[in-house]
Amino acid sequence: MTNSRKTASTALRWSARALALAAAYFVVAKIGLRYATIGPSISPVWPPTGLAVAALVLLGPGYWPAILVGAFLANAATSIPVLAAAGIACGNATEAALAAYLLRSRAGRHRALDDLLGVRTLVGVAAPLGALASATVGVTTLWLARVVSGAGVWSALSLWWAGDYLGALVVAPVLLTWVGPASVRIGRRAALEMSLLVGGAVLATMAIFGGLLPASLLLPTQYPYLLFPFVIGAALRFGPRGASLLTMTVATLAVGYTARGGGPFVMQTVPSTDTALLLYIGILAVTGLSLGPATARHERAERALREANEHLAAVIQSSPLAIYTLDPTGTVRTWNRAAEALYGWRAEEVIGRPLPTIAQDMEELRGEALRGLEATRRRKDGTAVNISLSVAPLHDAAGRVTGILSIAADVTEMRQLEAQYRQAQKMEAVGRLAGGIAHDFNNLLTAIIGTTALVLEDLGLESRARLDIQEIEKAAKRAAGLTRQLLIFSRQQVLEPRAIDLNALVGNLEQMLHRLIGADIELRTKQATALGAVRADPGQLEQAIVNLVVNARDAMPQGGRLTIETADVELDRSYVAGHVPTQPGPYVLLAISDTGVGMDGATKARLFEPFFTTKEPGRGTGLGLAT
C-alpha cells in the first residue's frame, strides 16, 4: 500500500511538472513565433530552446514529452499542416534532449555556468549541436510540406539554427543560474544594485534602439555597443547571474525594437537585418557568459580561503598545545585557548600587547627554528611553569622575518613524574642492597643474641662480666631493630595493613611520647571527632609517628611545642596538581608540627633519602623517614 501511494505521488508530481513545462513552452513559443521572418515558424531568436534545454538539465531528460507536446501545440496553432507541426515538435524535443545530455555529461557540476568548462560546453557543443538537430529536422519537415521552397532551404536552415542557438545562449543561462540547485539568495543590497543596473540597461537600450541619441556623435550601428559595459559590469559584479540577466534584458529589447522596424540594425533586407541582429546578440551573450565565471572563481577562491582560515583557526584553537605568534617587537598577534590555560592570560588581554613572560621567545630565536627547548616561564599569577618550547620564524613572501611562531607544552607534571621515577629507581637499588645486607647481618645478630643468652645463663648474677654481656645483648637487639627497618625499607618485611582508627592509635602512643620528648616540650593533640578509618600497618604507622616525634624533639633543644593533629580533608585538583600522583578525593590527615628550627630547601629535597641525616654521628640512622 505504501509503495503504491509513493508511485502514485511520483506520477502525479511528474504529471504536474510536465504539464507546467508544456504550458510554459507553448506560451514562450507563441511569443517567439510573433517575430517569425521566414514562413510562420522560423524566428531570428527562438527563446523556447533555452527554456527546453534548461528544463531538461534541471528536471532531468525524462521530461522530453512535455517539450514535444508544447512544441506541437504551438506550431499546430499556426498555418502549417499538422504533420509538419508534429515533425517540428520532434526536432525541438530532440534538440532539447541532445543539448541537455551534452551539458549534463560534459559540464558536470558546472551546469550553472560558474566555470569556463560549463560555458564552453554550452557555447561550443551543446547549443550548436542541438540547434543543428532542430534546424535539420524542422526545415526538412517544412520543405516536405512545401512551406519552404528548395531555393530557400539554406536561408531557412541558417536562420533556424542561429535562432535556436541564440535562444539557448540567451534564455538557458538565466534559468540555470537563477533556478538551479546551486543558486543562493542574494542580499538586499545586491538586489538593489542589480535592479539599478537592469534599469539603467533598459533605459539605455530604449534610448539607443528608440533613436533618441543624436547621429552626429556615433554611427547608428556603433551605439548598441555602448550597452556592453552594462553586461560586463553585471558579469564582474554578480557573476553568471548578472551576466545572463542583463544579456536577456538587452536582447529582448533589441529584438522587439528591430522586429517593429526600429533601431540601428534595420537594414534594407530582412536577411541583412537578421544577420546584424544575430551577430550583435551572439557577441553580447558570449561576452557575458565568458566573463561571468571569473567572478564565480573569485568568489569560490574567497570562500575556500575563508573556510581554510576558519578550519586552521579551529585547529589552532582546539590544539592541546599552547600556540601563539609574536611580531618582531614581541607583541602578541594570536593566542589560542591552550595558551590561555598555560599562562593564565585571556586572548583579549594579550593580543596587541607585549608580554615579558613570552618576549624571551624572541631572544631564544637566532634566525633558525628551535625544537624541544626546555624553559621556565611565569604565569599571570606569578607562579613558574616548566615548558617544552618550539620556536620558528615567520616569513613573508619576500623571505623577511615578520614574527615568530611559538608552540609550548606544560612539562611541569612530566618533570615531577620523572623525578619521582628516578627517586624510585634509586630507592629500589638502595633497597635491594639494604635487603641483602640486612639478611646476612640478621643471621650474624641471631648468633650473637643466642650466644649472649647462653652466656648469661651460665654466668652468675654477681659476675663482673654479666653487665658487659648484657650491653652486648642490648646492642645486638638494637642492631636487630635496625635490620628490621632495612628489611621494611627494602619491602622484604611482610606488612599487615588493616582498618585502624588514627585517634585511638595516637591516644595509645601519647603516654610513651611524653616520656620520649621530655618535660621541656609541650605535647598537644587535636583529634577530629567522627574521624574516618584508614587502611595501614599499625606498626609502621606507629614507627613513623615515633620517628617524626624524635626528629621534632631533636629540633627543639631549648624546648617548645609539639602538635599531633587528625582531621578529615578533601583534596581538590589544585592541590593534587602539585602532589603527583595523588588523586582528588577524601582523605584522613595526620599532621605533626613543632616549633623547632625547621629545615632548609636542600634538606627538604633529600628528606626521604635512605641514610641521610643532619644529626651528629651516633644520633640517627637516616632510615626514619625513608621507611
N, C-alpha and C positions, 0 to 999 in steps of 0.2 A: 504493500500500500504506500509505503514511504517512497519507494523508487518510482512508482507510477506518478505520484504527486510531483516529485522532483523533475521527472521527464516532462510532465505537462507544464510545469512552471518554466522550464528551459525553453520549450517550444513556444509558449506564449510570449516570453521575453524576446526570443528571436523574431517572432512574427511582428511584434510591436516595433522593434528597431528596423526591420526590413521595410515595413510599411512607411515609417517615418522617412527612411532613406529614399525610397522610391518617390515619395511625395516631394521631398526636397530637390531631388534630381529633376523631377518634372517642372517644378517652379523655376529653378535656375536655368534649365534648358529653354523654357519658353522665353525667358529674358534674353538669352543668347541668340535665339532664332530671330529676335526682332532686328538684329544687326546683320542678318544674312545678306551677302552680296552676290553670291553665285547660287542661283536657284533658291528654293525655300529652306535649305538645310545646311548651307555652308557659310559659316561666320568667321570673320578675321580673328576673333578671340572667343574660345569656347570654354566658359567657366565650369560647366558640368564635369569636364575632365578632371580638374583639380579637386572638385568635391568627391568624385568617384574614387580617385586614387587615394586620397586621404582617408576616406571612409573604410576602404578595404585594408589599408595599412593599420588603422586604429582598431577596427572591429574584427578584422580577420577576413581572409579570402572567401569564407563561406557565405558572405552577403552579396555575392555577384548577381544572384537572381533579382535582387532589388534594383540594381543598376539596369539590368535587362528590361525589367518592367517599366521603370521610369523613362528610359530612353525610347522604348517602343511607344508609350503613350504620348510623349512629347512630339515625336516625328509623325505619328499617325494623325495627330491633330492638324498637320499641315496638308498641303495639296498633293503630296506624293502618294503613290499606291501603298496599300497596307503591307504587301510583301516587301517593298523597298524599305518601309519603316522597320519591319522585322529584321531585315538584313543590316540596316544601320545600327539597330539596337544590339545585335550580336557583335558588331565591330566595337561599339562603345564598351560593352561588357568585357570583351577580350582585352581591349586597351587597358581598362582599369585593373583587371586581374593580373595582366603581364607586368604592368608598371609597379603595382603593389608588391608582387612577388620579388621583382628585382630589387626594390627599395628595402624590403624586409630582409632579404637574404644577404645583400651586399653592404648595406649601411649598418646592419647590426643594431647596436644600442644608440646609434646616432641618427635615428629616424627623425628626431626633432630638429635636424639640420644645424646642430650645435657644433659640428665638426666638418672640416672640408671633405672628409670621406662621404658623409651624407649628401653634401651639396654636389660633389662630383657625380655621385650615383644618380641623383635626381636630374641634374642638368645634362649630363653626358650619356646616361644609359637608360634609366627608367622612363623618363619623359619622352625622349625622341623615339625609342623603340615602340613604346605603347602608342604614341601618336601615329607612327608609321603603320602599325597594325590596324588602327581605326580608320585611317585615311584610305588604306588599300581596300579594306572590306567595304567601307561606305561609298567611295567613288565608284568601285566596281558595281555595287548594287544600283547606284543611280544611273550608271551607263547602261546596264542591262535593262533598267526600267525606262530608258530613253529620256530620262530627266536631264542628263548631261550628254552633250554630243561628243563624238570621238575627238573632234578638234579641241574641245575644251577640257579633256581629261587631265592633261598635265597641269593646267592652271588650277583646276578644281583640287587635284591631289596636293599641289603645293600649298594652296590656301588652307585646305583642311588640316594638313599636317602642321602648318605653322599655327593655326588657331588652337588646335588641341595642345600643341607643345607649350604655347604661351599660357593657355588655361591652366596647365599643370604647374608652370613656374610661378604664376601669379596667385592662384587660389589655394593650391595644396599646402604651401608653406604656412599660410595663415592658420589653417586648421591643425596642421601638425605641431605648430609651436604654441598655439593658444588652447587647443583642446586635448592635446596628447597627454599621456600619463606623466611625462617629465615636467609638465607645466606647473608653475607655482604662482601664487597670488602676488601681485605687485603692490607695493605700498601706496599710500595716498599721494605722497609727494611725487613718486614716479608716475602714477596715473595722471596727475595734473600736468606734469612735464610732457607726457606723451600726448595728452589731449591738446595742449598748446601747439605741439609740433604738428599734429594731424590737422588742426585748424589752420595753422599757417600754410601748410601744404595745399589745403583745399582752396584757400583764398588766392594763393599764388597760381595754382592751376587754372582757376576760374579767370584770373586776370590775363594769363598767357593765352589760353585757348579761347577766351571770350573776346580777344582782340582789344583789350583795354590798354595795352602798353604801346608806346609810340614806335613806329617802324624805323625811326631815324637813329635809334641807339644801336640796335642789333638787327640782323636779318631775321625774318619771321621763323625760319627753321632753327635758329640758334636759341631762341627764347626757351623752348621746352627743357633745354639742358640746365637752365637755372634751377630746375626742380631737383637736380641730382644732390645738391647739398642737404636737402631735407632727408632723402633716403640714406645718404651716407651718415649724416648726424644721428639718425634713428638707429642705424646699424651699430655705430660705435658706442652709442649711449645705452641702448636697450637690447643689443644683440639681434638674433634671428627674429624675435618677436617684433621689434620695432621696424626692422627692415621689411619684413613681409607685410605688415600693416600699412606702412607708407607706400610700398610698391603697389599694393592693390588699390589704395585710395587714388593715387595719381593715375594708374592705368584705367580705372573705371571712369574717371572724369575725362581722360583723354579720348577713350573710345566713344563715350557719349557725345562729346562735342564734335568729334570727327564724323560720327555717323549722321549728325544733324547738319553737316556741311560747314562746320566752323573749325577754327584752329589752324595752326601753321602746316599741318600735314595734308590738307586738302589739295589734291593735285587735279590735273585736267582729266585723268582717267581713274577709274576705280582700282585697277591693279596697282597703279603707281601710289595711290593714297594708301591702300592696304599695306604695301611693301614698306613705305616710310613709317607708318604707324607701328607695324610689327617689329621693325628693327629698333625703333625707339623703346618700345615696351620690353623687348628682349634684352637690350643693353641695360635698361633700368633694373630689370629683375635680377639679371646675373650679377650686376654690381652689388645690389643689396644682399643677395644670398652669399656672395663671396666674402663680404666684409663682416657679416653677422657672426660667423664662428670665431673671429678674432676676439670679440668681446666675450663670447662664451668661454673661450680658452682662458682668457684673463680672469674671468670670474671663477672658473674651475681651479685655476692655479692659486688664486687668493683663498678660495675655500679650502683647498688641500693644504696650503701653508698655514692657514688658521687652525685647521684640525691637527696638523702636525705639531704646531706650537702648543695647542691645548693638551695634546697627548703627552708631549715632552714635559709640560708643566705638571700634569697629573702624575707622571712617573717620578719626577723630582720631588713633588710634594709627598708622594706615598713612600718614598725611599726610607728605609730604616736608618740610613746613614745621614749625617748632617752634611748638606750640600749648600754652599754659598759662594758667591762671586764678589770680588772686590775690584775697584778700578785702580789705576796706578797710584792714586793718592791714599789708598787704604779705605775708601768709602764703600760701604756695603751696597751692592746693586741687587742681589737676590738673596733670599733667606728662606729655607724650607722649614717644614714643621719639625723635622728631626733636629735641626739646628736650634729651634726654639726650646725643645726639650733638653738638649745637651747644655746650652749656655744659659738658658733662663730668660732671654730677651725675646719678645714677640717681634714679628716681622715689621709691623708698623713702627716699632720703637727703634729699629736699627737701619732700615733701608734709607739710603740717602745720608747716612751719618757714619763717621769713623768710629770704630770700637778699639780701644787699646788692647783688649784681650786677644783680638784676632789680627791686629795690624802686624803682629810678629810673623804672620804667614808670608807677608811681603819680604821680610828680612830673610826667611828661610829659603826663598827662591833666588837662585843665581842664574836665571836665564834658561834653566832646564827643569824638566819635571822631576819631582821627588815622590817617592812612594814608601809608605810604611814608616814614616818618621815619627819616633816617639817624642811627645812634647807634653808639657803641662800648661793648661790654660786656667783662667779664672772665670767662674760663673758670675751671674748677676748678683747672687747673694754673697759673693766673696770667697766661696769655697773653691778649692782646687779640684781639677779633674784631669786625669791622665787620658790622653787621646792618641790614637794612631792616625797620623795626618798624611794625606796625599795631596800634593800641590802641583798644578800645571799652569803654564802661561796661556792666556787667551790672545789670539792673533786676529787682526783684521785682514781684509783682502790683500792689502799691501805687505803683509807679514809683520807689521808693527805690533808690539805687545800692548794690548788695550786693557789688561787686567789679569786677574788670576782666578782659577777655579780651585776651590778647596773642598776636600771630602774628608770628614773626620768621623771617627768611631770611638765611642767611650770604651776604654780598655781598663778602667779602674777595677771593676769586679774581676776581670780576667787576670789582672796582675795579682790581686788578692788571692785568687784561687791558685795561681802559680806559686806564690809564696807559701801558701798552706801546703801545696803538694811537695814543694822542696823540703819544707819542715817535716812533713810526714815521712818523706824518704829518709831524711837524716835520722829522725826518731826511730824509724824501723831498723836502720842499720845499727844504731846505738843499742836498740832493744835486743837485737839478735846477739850482739856482743855481750851485753849485760846478762842476758839469759844464760848464755853458755858459761860465762864466768860464775854466775850465781849457782848453777847446778854443781859445778866442781867444788866451789867454795863451800857449798852447803854440805857436801859429803865430808869435807875436812872438818867442818864445825860439828857435824854429828859425832865424829870420832872423838873430838876434843871434849864435847859436852858429856859424852858417855864415859870417857876416861876420868874426867874430873868427878863425876858422880861416884864411880867406883873408888877413887882415891879418898873422897870424903867419907865414904862408908868405912874404909879401913882406918882412917885417922880418928884419933880420939878427940873429944870436944876441947881438950886443953892443949891440943897440939899447936905448936907455933906455926906450922905450915898451913894450918887449916884456913886462916884468913887469906893467905896468898892463893890457895886453890879456889876459894870462893870468888875472889876477884877475877881469876881466870875464867870461872864459870859465868860470871856476870858479863864479862867482855865477850865471851863466846855467844851468849844469848843475845847481846846487843848486835853482834855481827850477824846472827841468825835473823834478827829483825830486819837488818839491812838487806840481807839476801832475799827476804820476803818482798821488800819494796822493789828490789831489782826484778824479781820474777813477775810482780804485778806490772811494773813498767814495761816489761817485755811481753806482756799479755800471756804469759805462761802460767800464771796463777789463776785458778778457776774462780770466777766471780759468782756471787749468788744474789742477783738482783731480785727484789720483791717490793710490793707496795708498802711504803712506810709513811709515817706522819713526821714531818720535819720538826714540828713543835715538840713532840714527845722526845725525838732524838736529841734536840738541843737541850731540853729540860733534864734529860738523864746525864748529859755531859757537864751541866752547869757547875755542879759541886767540884768536879775534878778540875775544871778550867779555873775556878777560883784559886785552888791550891797551886795550879800551874803558873799563873801570871803574877802571883804575889799580892801583897797588901797595898802597894803603892799605885796599882792600876785598878780603876773602877770598871766593873763589868756590867753592861746593861743589855737586856734582851727585850726586843719589841716583836712579839709574836702576834700574827694576824689571827683573828677568830675565823672559824669555819674554813681553815686552810685546806686546799686541795691536796690529795695524796700524790706522791711521786714514786716512780719505779727505779730503784737503785740498790746497790750493795751497801748495806748499812755500815759494814766495817770500813769500806773505802770512804764513805761519806764522813764517818767519824774521824778517820785519819786525816782527811782533807781539812776538816774544821780545826783539828788539833794543830796541824801544820801551819794554818793561817794564823791561829791564835799565838803560836810560838813566835812566828815571824813578827806579828804585831807587838808582842812583848819585847822582843829584842830591839824593835824600832823605837821604843819608849823607855830609855834607860832612866829618865828622871820621873817616870810615872805618867799617867794620862788616862784616857777613857777609851774603852773597847766596847763596840756595839755590835750585837748579833741581831739581825732583823729578818723576819719572814713575811711574805706577802704574796697574794695572787696578782699577777700582772698580765697585760695583753700587749704583745709585741706587734707593732704595726710595720708597714712596708718601709717607712723611712728609717726605722731603727735597724731592720733586717738588712737594708742595703749596705750598711757599714759593718755588719757582723755575719758575713758569709761563713758557713752555709746555713745559718739559722733560718727557719721558716716562720712566717707570721702565724700568730695564734695565741692561745692562753698558755701561760707558764707559771710555775711556782718559783718565787725569788728567795734566795738565801744570800744575804748581804752581810759581810763582816768588814767593819770600818774601824779606824783608830785615829788617834791624834798624834801619830808619830811623825818622823822626819820625811816620810814619803819616798818615792822613787823617781829618778830622772828618766828621760826618754830612752836612753841607752839601756838602762836596767829593765825597763818595761819590754823592750824589744826582745830580751833574752830571758823573759820571765819563766817560760816553760821549758827551757833547755835543761836536759839532764846534767847533773854535776856542776851546774852553775850556781854560785853563791857569792854574796858580798860580805859574808861573815868571816871573822878571823879563823885561822886554822883550828880545827877541833870543835867548832861550834855549829857545823852544818854539813850535811852530805850533798846538798844540792838536788836531792831527789824528791823533796816535799811536794812542790807544785807540779813536777813532771808526772808524778803518779796520779 
